[in-house]
Each structure stands twice: as C-alpha cells, then as structure tokens.
C-alpha cells in the first residue's frame, strides 16, 4: 500500500481529508505496515502537537523516511541534509558524517539500532570517494558490519555526493 493509500484509508476512518493526514500523519499501522515520520501516533495531529525529539532531514519527495512490514524495516536513502534543508558544505567527509547522522536518526525513529541493520546500499556520485567512505562507515557500524553494496551513480538528489539506505530486522513486531 502506498503512503497516500494509507493516508486515504486513515482519513476515511477518522473523517478528515487525506491531505490533512499526509501533512500531519506520523505513523500508519495497518496489516503490519508502518510508515515513519517522527512521532508515534495514528491520528492526525495539529502541527503544534508534534514534538520532534531528534532532527530528521525533511524528505525531498513523496516518500516516507522508513517503512516497516512484519519484522523488516527499510529506510529511504539519506543524504547529508543539515537542519537548513541544504546539503552540508565542506566536501565528502562532512557530507558523509551528516548522512550517517541522518541515517542514525531515521533508524532510531523506526525503533531499531545500528546492530539490527542487515543490509546497506551506498550510492556515490564519484566512485573515487569509495575509500574515504570506509573509515567513517566502519566507525558508524562498529564491529558488526551489515552486508553492503556501494556503487557510483551519475547524479544524486540535490547535488549530494553520497546517499545511504539501510535494511534492518527487528526481533518483535510493534
């Protein structure tokens, strides 16, 4: 089910417009699916009721930061967006650090830890950055490395140099 389809279903259930749900919906659970946006709630909330506990980069398209079905969590690709909504400056190193911070925040929002990540896909704007990726990546995951694919792509959103998505497995369902 798409995010919009879930929003339509919830809107019909609680009697509000699907657009209001898309703006304010922070988690939908139906048939073991979850879509995350920062706060655990299944009802539309006024904007001033949503209290962010951690910085989560705004999505740059019509997608959720993470999605869950059963015991599997998939994150959307994270890039090095800072709190101003722009890719951080300073080159590959600072951008990678911000990307990993953003990934950490999305994982935390989904209720999983780095240790539960089983697969990571890394997209690089320049394959020449591959060796610069390894040190911070290893530090981020510690001694328990998930499976990883890393490859170059011609362009990433907003001119980013790195994008990282992750798959995690949880031991129990919410």
C-alpha positions in Angstrom: 0.0 0.0 0.0 1.3 3.4 -0.9 1.7 6.2 1.7 -1.1 8.1 0.0 -3.3 5.0 0.0 -2.6 4.5 3.8 -3.4 8.2 4.3 -6.7 7.8 2.4 -7.7 4.8 4.5 -6.9 6.6 7.7 -8.7 9.8 6.6 -11.8 7.8 5.8 -11.6 6.1 9.2 -11.3 9.3 11.3 -13.3 11.5 9.0 -10.7 14.0 7.7 -9.1 14.9 4.4 -6.3 12.7 3.1 -4.2 15.8 2.5 -4.5 16.7 6.2 -3.4 13.2 7.1 -0.4 13.4 4.7 0.6 16.7 6.2 0.3 15.5 9.8 0.5 11.7 9.7 3.5 10.4 11.5 2.9 6.7 11.5 0.3 4.4 9.9 -0.1 0.9 11.0 -2.3 -1.5 9.1 -1.8 -5.1 8.2 1.7 -4.9 9.7 2.8 -1.9 7.7 4.3 1.2 9.3 5.4 4.5 7.7 7.6 6.7 9.9 7.7 10.4 10.1 9.0 11.2 13.6 6.3 10.6 16.3 4.2 7.6 17.2 0.6 8.5 16.5 -2.2 7.1 14.4 -4.4 10.2 14.5 -4.0 13.5 12.6 -2.4 16.0 14.9 -2.2 19.7 14.8 1.2 20.9 13.7 1.9 22.4 17.1 1.2 19.0 18.8 4.0 17.2 17.0 7.2 17.5 19.1 10.3 16.4 17.3 12.7 14.5 19.6 15.6 14.4 17.1 16.5 16.1 13.9 15.1 14.3 10.9 16.0 15.6 7.5 12.9 16.5 5.5 12.2 14.2 2.7 12.8 15.7 -0.7 10.0 13.8 -2.4 6.7 11.9 -1.8 8.1 9.1 0.4 8.5 8.1 4.0 11.8 8.1 5.8 11.3 4.5 6.7 8.7 1.7 6.1 8.1 -1.5 8.0 6.4 -4.7 7.0 6.5 -7.5 9.6 9.9 -7.6 11.2 11.7 -5.8 8.3 12.5 -2.0 8.3 13.6 -0.3 5.1 14.9 3.2 5.2 14.7 5.7 2.3 18.1 6.9 1.1 19.6 9.5 3.4 21.8 12.3 2.1 23.8 14.9 4.0 21.0 17.4 4.6 21.5 19.8 7.5 18.8 21.4 9.6 18.6 24.2 7.0 17.4 21.6 4.4 20.6 22.0 2.3 23.4 19.6 1.7 26.2 20.4 4.2 29.3 22.1 2.8 32.9 21.1 3.2 33.3 18.2 0.8 32.7 14.4 1.0 33.8 14.0 4.7 31.4 16.4 6.3 28.6 15.3 4.0 29.2 11.6 4.8 29.1 12.4 8.6 25.8 14.2 8.2 24.4 11.4 6.1 25.3 8.9 8.8 23.8 11.1 11.5 20.6 11.3 9.4 20.6 7.6 8.9 21.0 7.1 12.7 18.1 9.3 13.4 15.8 7.5 10.9 16.8 4.1 12.4 16.1 5.4 15.9 12.8 6.8 14.8 11.9 3.4 13.3 12.8 1.8 16.7 15.9 -0.1 15.6 19.6 0.2 16.3 22.6 0.0 14.0 23.2 -3.5 15.3 19.9 -4.6 13.7 20.9 -3.4 10.2 21.5 -6.3 7.9 22.0 -4.6 4.5 23.2 -1.2 3.4 23.2 0.3 -0.1 25.6 3.2 -0.7 25.3 5.4 -3.7 28.3 7.6 -4.6 28.4 10.5 -7.1 32.1 9.7 -7.6 33.5 6.2 -7.1 36.7 7.9 -6.2 35.1 8.6 -2.8 34.8 4.9 -2.1 38.0 4.7 0.1 37.0 7.8 2.0 33.7 6.1 2.8 35.2 3.1 4.6 36.7 4.7 7.7 33.6 6.7 8.9 31.3 3.8 7.8 33.3 1.3 9.9 33.2 3.6 12.9 29.5 4.1 12.5 28.7 0.4 12.5 31.4 -0.7 15.0 32.4 -4.3 15.0 29.2 -5.7 13.5 29.1 -4.8 9.8 26.0 -5.4 7.7 26.2 -6.6 4.1 26.9 -3.7 1.8 26.7 -2.7 -1.8 28.4 0.5 -2.9 28.4 1.9 -6.4 28.7 5.1 -8.4 25.7 6.8 -9.9 25.7 9.7 -12.3 23.6 12.1 -10.1 22.2 12.1 -6.6 19.3 14.4 -5.2 20.2 18.0 -4.5 23.8 17.5 -5.8 24.7 15.2 -2.9 27.9 13.1 -3.1 26.6 10.2 -1.1 23.3 8.6 -0.3 22.8 5.6 2.1 19.8 3.4 2.6 19.5 0.6 5.1 17.5 -2.6 5.9 17.0 -3.8 9.4 15.3 -6.7 11.1 13.5 -6.4 14.5 13.0 -9.2 16.9 9.4 -8.4 17.7 6.6 -6.6 16.0 5.1 -3.4 17.4 
